[in-house]
């Protein structure tokens, strides 16, 4: 049963990756055959490009916010909603709905919300005496506004992961800790969190890899603007490799992104998830 799957994987994954690596060595616009060989010049230009460095920084910032805000928020809500309280199922559904929503649709919705003329943020700004509140058009606030949307969009996924992990914990362990006099915080630190370790590691893995591949929501929300302030590596690749038809340069971006993802994925799994 392996050869058919291996053939499909080779045709649709291995060969395109090899082609991208080959095209990255040429100055090519996508028409005809690539014949202007430039070697590693595309990579040299890439790492001197201020917009790419900004995109790289933004990806690192998204990872940081995901680890320090999104995952702790999801874990806190999961601990609340895993208890048999009234309305827990309804709140789970409400918090998970943003993740079900398509990324493009979420980007368009929040673009309207952030609109300074007709959106909710603009109305709130006018109410408090700030009539010109255009968060997505301001270089200082655009990335912060995008980060809010990212946390809103994906924390529900991590919350459901944690709820599944919490439901798998033997309740007798928590009862034994309570009988021994452990406080609620001590039960969480010494019983719940160690039992959730594998789920937390998996959640962190998804958050990091997902942050590196963020694209669908950024394009309708900001398009990478203003002045490249909200670019990610994938939006930068699309802008240069597809919209500007710099296929060789765009392929170099793809190669760099591929190497970063592979190193992080295999390194993380080898160091932190070897026993999972």
RAFENLIN-V83333 format. One record per residue. N is the residue number from 1. RES is the residue in one letter. SS is DSSP state (hx for helix, st for strand, lp for the rest). PHI is phi in whole degrees, 0 to 359 (none if undefined). NEAR is the number of other ideal C-beta (glycine too) atoms within 10 Angstrom. Layout:
# RAFENLIN-V83333
n=(N;N)
res=(RES;RES)
ss=(SS;SS)
phi=(PHI;PHI)
near=(NEAR;NEAR)
This chain:
# RAFENLIN-V83333
n=(1;2;3;4;5;6;7;8;9;10;11;12;13;14;15;16;17;18;19;20;21;22;23;24;25;26;27;28;29;30;31;32;33;34;35;36;37;38;39;40;41;42;43;44;45;46;47;48;49;50;51;52;53;54;55;56;57;58;59;60;61;62;63;64;65;66;67;68;69;70;71;72;73;74;75;76;77;78;79;80;81;82;83;84;85;86;87;88;89;90;91;92;93;94;95;96;97;98;99;100;101;102;103;104;105;106;107;108;109;110;111;112;113;114;115;116;117;118;119;120;121;122;123;124;125;126;127;128;129;130;131;132;133;134;135;136;137;138;139;140;141;142;143;144;145;146;147;148;149;150;151;152;153;154;155;156;157;158;159;160;161;162;163;164;165;166;167;168;169;170;171;172;173;174;175;176;177;178;179;180;181;182;183;184;185;186;187;188;189;190;191;192;193;194;195;196;197;198;199;200;201;202;203;204;205;206;207;208;209;210;211;212;213;214;215;216;217;218;219;220;221;222;223;224;225;226;227;228;229;230;231;232;233;234;235;236;237;238;239;240;241;242;243;244;245;246;247;248;249;250;251;252;253;254;255;256;257;258;259;260;261;262;263;264;265;266;267;268;269;270;271;272;273;274;275;276)
res=(X;X;X;X;X;X;X;X;X;X;X;X;X;X;X;X;X;X;X;X;X;X;X;X;X;X;X;X;X;X;X;X;X;X;X;X;X;X;X;X;X;X;X;X;X;X;X;X;X;X;X;X;X;X;X;X;X;X;X;X;X;X;X;X;X;X;X;X;X;X;X;X;X;X;X;X;X;X;X;X;X;X;X;X;X;X;X;X;X;X;X;X;X;X;X;X;X;X;X;X;X;X;X;X;X;X;X;X;X;X;X;X;X;X;X;X;X;X;X;X;X;X;X;X;X;X;X;X;X;X;X;X;X;X;X;X;X;X;X;X;X;X;X;X;X;X;X;X;X;X;X;X;X;X;X;X;X;X;X;X;X;X;X;X;X;X;X;X;X;X;X;X;X;X;X;X;X;X;X;X;X;X;X;X;X;X;X;X;X;X;X;X;X;X;X;X;X;X;X;X;X;X;X;X;X;X;X;X;X;X;X;X;X;X;X;X;X;X;X;X;X;X;X;X;X;X;X;X;X;X;X;X;X;X;X;X;X;X;X;X;X;X;X;X;X;X;X;X;X;X;X;X;X;X;X;X;X;X;X;X;X;X;X;X;X;X;X;X;X;X;X;X;X;X;X;X)
ss=(lp;hx;hx;hx;hx;hx;hx;hx;hx;hx;hx;hx;hx;hx;hx;hx;hx;hx;hx;hx;hx;hx;hx;lp;lp;st;lp;lp;lp;lp;lp;lp;lp;lp;lp;lp;st;lp;lp;lp;hx;hx;hx;hx;hx;hx;lp;lp;lp;hx;hx;hx;hx;hx;hx;hx;hx;hx;hx;hx;hx;hx;hx;hx;hx;hx;hx;hx;hx;hx;hx;hx;hx;hx;hx;hx;hx;hx;hx;hx;hx;lp;lp;lp;lp;lp;lp;hx;hx;hx;hx;hx;hx;hx;hx;hx;hx;hx;hx;hx;lp;lp;hx;hx;hx;hx;hx;hx;hx;hx;hx;hx;hx;lp;lp;lp;lp;lp;lp;hx;hx;hx;hx;hx;hx;hx;hx;lp;lp;lp;lp;lp;lp;lp;hx;hx;hx;lp;lp;lp;lp;hx;hx;hx;hx;hx;hx;hx;hx;hx;hx;hx;hx;hx;hx;hx;hx;hx;hx;hx;hx;hx;hx;hx;hx;hx;hx;lp;lp;lp;hx;hx;hx;hx;hx;hx;hx;hx;hx;lp;lp;lp;lp;hx;hx;hx;hx;hx;hx;hx;hx;hx;hx;hx;hx;lp;hx;hx;hx;hx;hx;hx;hx;hx;hx;hx;hx;hx;hx;hx;hx;hx;lp;lp;lp;hx;hx;hx;hx;hx;hx;lp;lp;lp;lp;lp;lp;lp;lp;lp;lp;lp;hx;hx;hx;hx;hx;hx;hx;hx;hx;hx;hx;lp;lp;lp;hx;hx;hx;hx;hx;hx;hx;hx;hx;hx;hx;hx;hx;hx;hx;hx;hx;hx;hx;hx;hx;hx;hx;hx;hx;hx;lp;lp;lp;lp)
phi=(none;283;306;299;295;295;296;297;296;293;291;261;235;296;297;300;295;296;297;299;297;290;295;294;267;235;267;222;260;96;255;71;264;291;231;264;286;236;66;267;296;301;290;295;294;299;280;257;277;295;293;292;296;295;297;297;295;296;298;296;293;296;299;298;295;298;281;264;241;296;291;301;298;297;293;297;293;296;294;286;274;277;280;284;253;291;82;298;295;296;292;301;297;297;286;273;303;303;291;291;297;299;300;297;297;298;298;293;297;287;296;289;300;279;301;286;266;238;274;294;296;298;295;295;298;293;296;263;87;240;291;244;248;244;294;284;263;261;300;278;246;299;292;298;296;295;297;300;295;297;298;299;286;248;293;296;296;293;299;293;299;292;297;298;293;294;290;274;283;294;295;295;294;292;294;296;295;292;295;284;95;289;283;298;292;295;298;292;288;262;240;295;297;299;288;266;304;294;292;296;298;294;296;298;300;297;295;292;295;296;293;288;258;294;210;303;274;290;298;288;282;227;68;94;272;281;54;64;287;244;293;246;297;286;293;296;299;295;299;272;281;252;289;261;56;263;295;297;294;297;295;297;297;298;295;298;298;298;296;299;296;294;297;294;295;289;296;295;295;287;274;255;240;294;257;273)
near=(5;7;7;8;9;11;10;10;12;11;10;9;10;11;11;11;12;11;11;20;15;14;22;25;20;21;17;24;14;13;8;7;6;18;8;10;11;18;10;11;16;23;17;12;14;22;11;9;17;8;16;22;15;19;25;20;13;25;22;12;16;24;19;12;20;25;15;10;15;25;23;12;15;25;25;13;19;24;18;13;20;19;8;5;10;7;9;14;10;10;15;18;11;11;21;15;10;17;17;9;14;10;19;14;12;21;22;14;16;24;18;13;16;24;18;19;11;9;20;12;19;21;13;11;17;14;9;8;6;12;11;11;20;18;21;24;16;16;12;8;15;22;21;13;21;27;19;15;22;21;18;15;19;24;26;22;19;26;28;17;20;23;23;12;21;18;10;11;16;10;8;8;15;16;11;13;18;14;8;9;7;16;10;11;8;14;18;16;12;13;18;21;13;11;16;21;13;14;21;18;16;16;23;18;17;16;22;18;14;15;22;19;13;22;15;16;25;24;17;16;25;26;18;23;16;14;11;21;20;24;27;27;22;21;23;26;22;20;20;21;21;12;10;12;13;19;21;24;26;26;23;30;26;19;20;19;21;13;11;14;15;10;10;15;15;10;10;15;13;9;8;16;14;7;7;11)
